[in-house]
Amino acid sequence: MQNQSKDPLHGITLQKIVEILVDNYGFDTLAELIPIKCFTSNPSVKSSLTFLRKTDWARKKVEDLYVKSIPKFKN
């Protein structure tokens, strides 16, 4: 029997998380849900990743939004 992780973030990169959130919400809605500069001012996946990799509290907010949104993505 295979043991699979119950952690929804297991095996998914930060880049994939940001891309999924942008595809589903867009930067405008992301900026409303998580008001951080990388989503509000000249947003791009690349600049967001640079900021989120350096800023633990912001990364946590993005990961939490992703986990909360998983049921929405599957529909």
N, C-alpha and C positions, 0 to 999 in steps of 0.2 A: 504494500500500500504506500502510495506517495504522500508525503507530508507537504501540503501547500500552505503557504503563508496566508494568514487571514488579513494581513495588512494591505489595504487597497493601494498603498504607494509602493509596494514591493515590486521591483522589476520595471518601474516606469521612471524615465528621466525627467528632470526639471524642464528640459526643453519640450518634451512631449506634453507635459502638463500645461505649460504656457500655450503651446499651439492649440491644444484641445479647447482651453478656456477662450482663447481669441476666436477660434472658429465658431464656438457656440454663443459667445456673448458679444464679441467685438471689444475693441479698446474703450469705446465710450462707456459701455455698461460696466466693464471691469473697473474703470476709473471711478464709477459711482459706488460699486461694491467694495473696492479696496482703493481708497484715495491716496495713492502714492505717485510720485512724480514720473516714474517710468511708464505709468499708464496714462498720465494726464498731459504730459508735455513731450511732443514728438515721439509717440510710442512706436516701438518696433520690438519684435521678438528678441533680436540680438541685444538691444540696449536693456530690455527687461531682464534678460538672463544675466547680464553683467552685474546689474544692481542686486538681483535676488541672490546670486551666489555669494555676495559680500555681506548681505544683510539678513541675518537669521530671522528676526521678527517679521520681516516682510515675506520671506519665503514661507514661513509658517502660515501666514494669512492666506497665501496663494494655495498652499497644499490643503488647508482646511476648506477653502472654497471648492477645490477640486473634489475632495472627498464628499462634501455635502451635495455636490452636483452630479455625482456618478449616476444616481437613479434617473435623472433627467436625460443624460447622455444615452442611456440604453433604450430609450423610447423613440 
